[in-house]
């Protein structure tokens, strides 16, 4: 009977860890923004750059996503932040005025998008003969 409980406990812990459900203890003195970066195909983007700065434009920083497209930004300052992701020349739109408060975690999804309009081909005239 004891072996069954141990086995069930190990399986449960493995499943929880695999889903990323285990919460990391957070310091009461920090504010956290966690999220995922998805590509234009809605799949997570590994090693994407996530740029963030206070909404006033001060102190720009960057972090990178892990192999599953996830990122975490931890700051000691409660403030409003603007966030954007990029990878291989494809960017997300800026998400502006995300309010981060000490002791709290906010979650967002950043979607990389292609340009809305492809550049128009330049018109070339045919050489005169």
N, C-alpha and C positions, 0 to 999 in steps of 0.2 A: 504494500500500500504506500509506503514511504517513497519507493522508487517512482511510482506513478505521479505523486505530487511533485517530486523533483523534476521529472520529465516534463510535466505540464508547465511548471514554472519556467524551465529553460526554453521550451517552445514559445510560450507567451512572451518572454523577454526578448527572444530573437525576433518575433513578429513585430513587436512594438518598436524595437530598434530599427528594423528594416523599413518601417513606414515613417520613421522620423518623428514619432509621436512623443518620445521622451523629452520632457521640457528641461532645458538647461536652466539651473537656478540663476536668477538675475539679481544683480546688486540693486538695492533701493536707490542708489545714487546715479544710476545710468538709465538712459532712454534707448530703446532698441527699435530698429526697423528691420523686419525680416521679409523675405519675398523670394520670388522665382522669376527668372527671365525666360520667356518663351520666344521662339523664332517665328517667322512668318508662317511656318507649317504647324504651329501650336505645339512643337516639341521643345523640351527644356534645352537651353543653350549652355554648354559647359564653357568655362573660362571667359565669359562675357565680362566686359568692364561696366561697373555701375558707378556713375559719377553722382556726387551729391554735394550740396552746399546749402548754407542757410538761405532762406528766401530773400534776404537782403543782398545776396551775392557774395557774402564773405566766406572765406576759408573753404575753397573747393577741395574735395578729396575723392578718392576712388577706391573701390574694393572689387574683387573678382568673384564670379560664381564658382561653385564647386563642380564636380563632375555631373551633378544632377540639376544644374542650373539654379541652385539656391544660393542666397547671400544673406549676410547679417551685418548691419551697421549698428555699432554701439557708440553712444556719445554721452558725455557727462553733462551736456548742456540741454535743457529743455528749450525748444525753439521750433520754428516752422522751417521745413526743409524742402528743397526741390531736388528731384531725382530723375536720372535718365540712364538708360542702358545702351550699349553698343557692342557690336561684334562684326568683324570683317566688313566694315563699311556700311552696315545696316544699323539704324538707330531706332530707339523707341521715342515716343513723344515725351516731353517733360511732364512729370507729375508734380504739380506745384502745391505749395502750402500744406505739406503733410505735417501735422502737429505731433511732435514727440514730447512726451512728458516723462520725467524721472519715475522709475518703477513700473513703467508700462511698455508694452510691445505692440507695435502696429504692423500689419501685414499688407503687402501689395503684390500685384503681378505686373510686370513690365513686358509689353509685347513689342518685339522688333518688327518694324514695318518697312516695306520697300517705299521708294519715292512714289508719291501719288500720281505723278505724271512723268513719263519718260521724256528726256530732252528730245526736241524735234530735230530731225536731220537737217543739216544745212543744205540750202538750195545751191546747187552748182549749175552753172550754165554750160551748155554744150559749146565746145570750141567751134568758132566759125571756120568754114572751109572755103 
